[in-house]
Amino acid sequence: MTELSRAAVLDRPRGTFAVETFPVPEPGPGGFLLRTELAGTCATDTHIYLGEVPGIPYPVVMGHEFVGTIEALGSGVTHDTEGTPVRAGDRVVPMPATPCGVCYECVVKPGPVVNCDSYDVIGFTDNSVRSLAGGWSEIIDHRNPRTRFFKTALPAAMAVLAEPFSTSVHGVQRVGIKPGDTVLIQGSGTVGLLAIAAAITHGATRVIVIGGPKRRLEVARAFGADVTIDIADERDSDARIKIVKEATVGGRGVDVAIEAAGVPSAVVEGISCLRNGGRYLEVGHFADVGTVPLNPNKHLLANNITLAGSSGYGADHFLQSLRLLERRAFPYELLLTHTLPLARVRDAVLALTPEGGWKIDGEEVGKIAIDPTA
């Protein structure tokens, strides 16, 4: 009897999620089947739902942050990417994005997977061509033999954070945070909160966070933020800049500012918080949601500002993130606040919007995960 798997399928932008049933294939050569334990939701999923991410083919099974146990291994698969032996039943965390391995960016100038000319991403794949290719399904068909995956003993509720943490770790390394740096983080979503852990791990000795709602700022302080600014209490940009600078030595400004909110107006505000010679990192705008009135002289040249963008991550960042989670040096368990069944994926997506008010059933949300077995 053919095994079946349920999956939440989005038919079109702003459309309907339907829980459909698909036959589970045999694992392909060099691939494996993953029984999903948890799959996270993030702002990228909301942008996909709203149709704001170019190139997404619909219908689609979303979900690119996930952890699970090996259901079956394809021929030739005996170890994870790091070389640890694996077998059916082992908990592993796969990277959702897999590079082609043959293009110029893969072979000559390797870097983050998204630099590849034709990378494949679980959660972004055309469901009409290949079903069970997203985390919001009971079984994920990892058919690409180049998939990077790592065995872990972490509980699923913590291991599911490896993907967003990788984004934060890559960003912190790209902007070159050093011991003694004062860092401003704009945004207190999962990537922003994990950026606190990444920044402190890389040597930051003072962290300032602008964000909200209040529960997320409480978590920011638990992670080590020295100063938090609630945008609901301080709505004026100039006032926030003043607070940030007053929290730095001599009122000079921060060494590094990280935009992790995905709000265009935050960019100029963050640059204005930098000291002379400061560095600015853009990591929050995965989708195009607008432009900013940037003055090249005033905002960049005059103060020797370094401006960098960071998208995605490499296998090195992913493994580093998993190992940092395994050290448990920060209260990662505070991040996941809600776990929902497949039938409620739309609620999870809309909760991460102003319309949804960042709430589920009247409660403020942090990280939301989908449990496909529920």
C-alpha positions in Angstrom: 0.0 0.0 0.0 1.4 3.4 -1.0 2.2 5.7 1.9 0.5 9.1 1.7 1.6 12.5 3.1 -0.5 15.6 3.8 0.8 19.0 2.7 -0.5 22.5 2.8 -0.7 23.8 -0.7 -1.1 27.5 -1.6 -2.8 27.8 -5.0 -1.9 31.4 -5.8 -0.8 34.7 -4.2 -3.3 35.8 -1.5 -5.1 32.6 -2.3 -6.2 29.5 -0.4 -4.2 27.0 1.5 -5.6 23.5 1.1 -4.4 20.5 2.9 -3.9 17.9 0.2 -2.7 14.3 0.2 0.2 13.1 -2.0 1.8 9.7 -2.5 5.2 9.4 -0.9 7.8 8.4 -3.5 10.9 6.2 -2.9 13.9 8.3 -2.0 16.0 9.2 -5.1 19.7 8.2 -5.5 21.8 10.3 -3.1 18.6 11.8 -1.5 16.4 11.0 1.4 12.9 11.4 2.8 12.4 13.5 5.9 9.5 13.1 8.3 8.9 16.7 9.4 8.7 17.4 13.1 8.5 21.2 13.0 8.6 23.8 10.2 9.0 27.4 11.0 7.2 30.4 9.6 8.8 33.7 8.9 8.3 37.0 7.1 9.5 35.5 3.9 6.6 33.1 3.9 4.3 36.1 4.4 5.9 37.8 1.4 5.4 34.6 -0.7 1.8 34.4 0.4 1.3 38.1 -0.6 3.0 37.5 -4.0 5.9 39.8 -3.2 8.7 37.4 -4.0 9.5 37.2 -7.7 9.9 33.8 -9.4 7.7 31.8 -7.0 5.8 29.2 -9.0 2.3 28.4 -7.8 0.8 26.1 -6.6 3.5 25.8 -3.9 4.1 23.9 -0.7 5.8 26.5 1.5 8.1 26.1 4.5 11.9 26.5 4.3 12.8 26.2 8.0 12.4 22.7 9.2 13.7 19.8 11.2 12.7 16.1 11.1 13.7 12.5 11.3 15.0 10.5 8.4 12.2 8.4 7.0 14.2 6.6 4.3 17.7 7.0 2.7 18.4 6.8 -1.0 21.1 4.7 -2.4 24.6 5.8 -1.5 23.6 7.9 1.5 25.3 6.7 4.7 26.6 10.0 6.3 25.4 13.5 6.7 27.3 16.4 5.1 29.8 16.7 8.0 30.6 13.0 7.8 28.5 11.7 10.7 26.9 8.3 10.1 23.1 8.5 9.7 20.2 6.0 9.5 16.4 6.0 9.5 15.0 7.6 12.6 17.9 10.1 13.1 17.0 13.7 13.7 18.6 15.9 11.0 18.4 19.6 10.0 18.7 20.1 6.2 19.6 23.3 4.5 16.6 24.3 2.3 18.7 25.8 -0.4 21.0 23.7 -2.6 23.4 25.1 -5.2 23.8 23.8 -8.7 27.5 23.1 -8.1 28.6 23.9 -11.7 28.0 27.6 -12.3 30.7 30.3 -12.0 29.6 31.4 -8.6 29.6 27.8 -7.3 33.0 26.7 -8.9 35.1 29.9 -9.2 33.7 32.3 -6.6 31.9 30.1 -4.0 29.9 31.9 -1.3 26.3 31.9 0.0 24.0 29.5 -1.8 21.9 32.4 -3.2 24.9 33.6 -5.3 24.4 30.4 -7.4 22.8 31.0 -10.8 20.2 28.2 -10.4 19.9 27.1 -6.8 16.9 25.0 -5.6 15.0 25.9 -2.5 12.6 23.6 -0.5 9.5 25.7 0.1 9.9 27.7 -3.1 9.4 24.8 -5.6 6.6 24.4 -8.1 4.2 21.8 -6.5 2.8 20.8 -9.9 6.3 19.6 -11.0 7.4 18.1 -7.7 5.1 17.6 -4.7 6.3 17.3 -1.1 9.0 19.9 -1.7 8.1 22.2 1.2 8.4 22.1 5.0 4.6 22.4 5.5 4.2 18.7 4.7 4.4 15.5 6.7 7.1 14.1 4.4 9.7 16.2 2.5 11.2 14.7 -0.6 14.9 15.7 -0.6 15.7 14.5 -4.1 18.7 16.7 -4.8 21.9 14.7 -4.0 23.7 17.9 -3.2 21.4 18.7 -0.3 23.4 19.6 2.8 22.0 18.2 6.0 23.4 17.7 9.6 22.5 15.3 12.4 21.7 16.8 15.7 20.6 15.8 19.2 18.8 19.1 19.8 15.1 19.1 20.5 13.1 19.9 17.4 11.8 23.2 19.0 15.4 24.4 19.1 16.8 22.8 16.0 14.1 24.5 13.8 15.9 27.8 14.5 19.1 26.8 12.6 17.9 28.3 9.3 17.1 31.8 10.6 20.1 31.7 12.8 22.3 31.1 9.8 21.0 34.3 8.2 22.0 36.2 11.4 25.4 34.5 11.6 26.2 35.2 8.0 25.2 38.8 8.3 27.3 39.4 11.5 30.3 37.9 9.8 29.7 39.9 6.6 29.7 43.2 8.4 32.7 42.2 10.4 31.6 42.6 14.1 34.7 42.6 16.3 35.4 42.4 20.0 34.4 45.6 21.7 31.9 46.7 19.1 28.7 48.5 20.0 25.9 47.2 17.8 22.4 48.4 17.0 19.8 45.9 15.8 16.7 47.3 14.1 14.0 44.7 14.4 13.1 42.2 17.1 11.8 39.3 15.0 13.6 36.0 15.0 16.5 37.1 12.8 16.9 40.3 14.8 16.8 38.4 18.2 19.2 35.7 16.9 21.5 38.6 15.6 21.9 39.6 19.3 23.3 36.1 20.0 25.5 36.2 16.9 26.8 39.7 17.6 27.7 38.9 21.2 29.3 35.6 20.2 31.5 37.5 17.7 32.6 40.0 20.4 30.0 42.8 20.6 30.1 44.2 24.1 27.1 46.5 23.9 23.8 45.8 22.0 20.9 48.2 21.4 17.7 47.0 19.9 14.8 49.0 18.3 11.7 46.9 17.9 8.5 45.6 19.4 6.0 44.4 20.6 7.0 44.4 24.3 7.3 40.6 24.7 9.9 40.5 22.0 11.9 43.3 23.7 11.8 41.3 26.9 13.3 38.4 25.0 15.9 40.8 23.5 17.0 41.7 27.1 17.1 38.1 28.1 19.5 37.5 25.1 21.8 40.2 26.3 20.5 43.5 24.8 21.7 46.4 27.0 19.2 48.9 25.7 15.8 48.3 24.1 13.6 51.0 22.4 9.9 50.2 21.8 8.7 51.7 18.5 5.2 51.8 20.0 6.4 54.1 22.8 8.9 56.2 20.7 7.4 56.8 17.2 9.7 59.7 16.2 12.8 58.7 14.2 14.9 61.6 15.3 14.1 60.8 19.0 15.1 57.2 18.5 18.4 58.3 16.9 19.1 60.5 19.9 18.4 57.7 22.4 20.7 55.4 20.5 23.6 57.9 20.3 23.2 58.8 24.0 23.6 55.1 24.8 27.1 55.1 23.2 30.4 56.4 24.5 30.6 60.1 24.0 27.4 60.1 22.0 29.4 59.1 18.9 27.1 56.4 17.6 27.3 52.7 17.2 30.1 50.8 15.4 27.6 48.6 13.5 23.9 48.8 12.7 21.9 45.9 11.4 18.5 46.3 9.7 16.5 43.2 10.3 13.0 44.7 10.3 12.3 44.8 6.6 11.1 48.4 6.8 12.6 50.8 4.2 12.5 53.9 6.5 14.7 52.1 9.0 17.7 52.2 6.6 18.4 55.9 6.8 17.6 56.0 10.5 20.1 53.2 11.1 22.8 54.8 9.1 22.2 58.0 11.1 22.9 56.1 14.3 26.5 55.1 13.1 29.7 56.7 14.3 32.1 58.1 11.7 33.5 55.0 10.0 30.6 52.8 11.0 29.3 49.8 9.1 25.7 49.2 8.1 24.2 45.8 7.2 20.9 45.3 5.4 19.5 41.8 6.1 15.8 42.4 6.5 14.5 43.2 3.0 14.1 39.8 1.3 11.2 41.2 -0.7 11.0 44.6 -2.5 8.7 46.6 -0.3 9.9 50.1 -1.2 12.8 52.5 -1.6 14.6 55.0 0.6 15.8 58.6 0.1 19.5 57.9 0.5 21.9 60.8 0.1 25.2 59.4 -1.0 27.2 62.3 0.4 25.4 62.9 3.7 24.7 59.2 4.5 27.8 57.4 3.1 30.8 59.4 1.9 30.9 62.2 4.4 31.3 59.8 7.4 33.1 57.0 5.7 30.2 54.6 6.1 30.5 51.0 4.9 27.2 49.7 3.5 26.6 45.9 3.0 23.8 43.6 2.1 23.5 40.0 3.3 21.2 37.4 1.7 21.1 33.8 2.7 24.1 31.8 4.0 26.5 29.0 3.2 26.9 25.6 4.6 29.6 26.9 6.9 27.2 29.4 8.5 24.5 26.8 8.8 26.7 24.4 10.6 28.1 27.2 12.8 24.5 28.1 13.8 23.6 24.5 14.6 26.7 24.2 16.8 25.9 27.5 18.6 22.4 26.3 19.3 23.9 23.1 20.7 26.0 25.1 23.2 22.8 26.7 24.6 24.6 29.8 25.6 21.4 31.9 25.1 17.8 31.3 26.0 16.8 30.1 22.6 13.8 28.3 24.1 12.1 31.7 24.5 11.8 32.2 20.7 9.2 29.6 19.8 5.9 30.7 21.2 3.2 29.0 19.1 2.9 25.6 17.3 0.0 25.2 14.9 -1.4 22.4 12.7 -1.3 22.3 8.9 -4.9 23.5 8.8 -3.8 26.8 10.4 -0.9 27.8 8.2 -2.8 30.8 6.9 -3.3 32.0 10.5 0.5 31.7 11.0 1.3 33.6 7.8 -1.1 36.5 8.5 -0.1 36.8 12.2 3.2 38.2 10.9 1.6 41.2 9.3 0.1 44.5 10.6 -3.3 43.1 9.7 -2.7 40.1 12.0 -1.2 42.3 14.7 1.6 39.8 15.4 -0.9 37.8 17.4 -2.4 34.3 17.4 -5.7 33.8 19.3 -5.2 37.2 20.9 -1.7 36.4 22.2 1.5 38.1 21.0 3.6 35.8 18.9 7.3 35.2 18.7 8.4 32.3 16.4 5.5 30.3 15.0 6.1 26.7 13.9 3.9 24.3 12.0 3.5 20.7 13.2 2.4 18.8 10.1 1.5 15.8 12.3 -1.1 17.7 14.2 
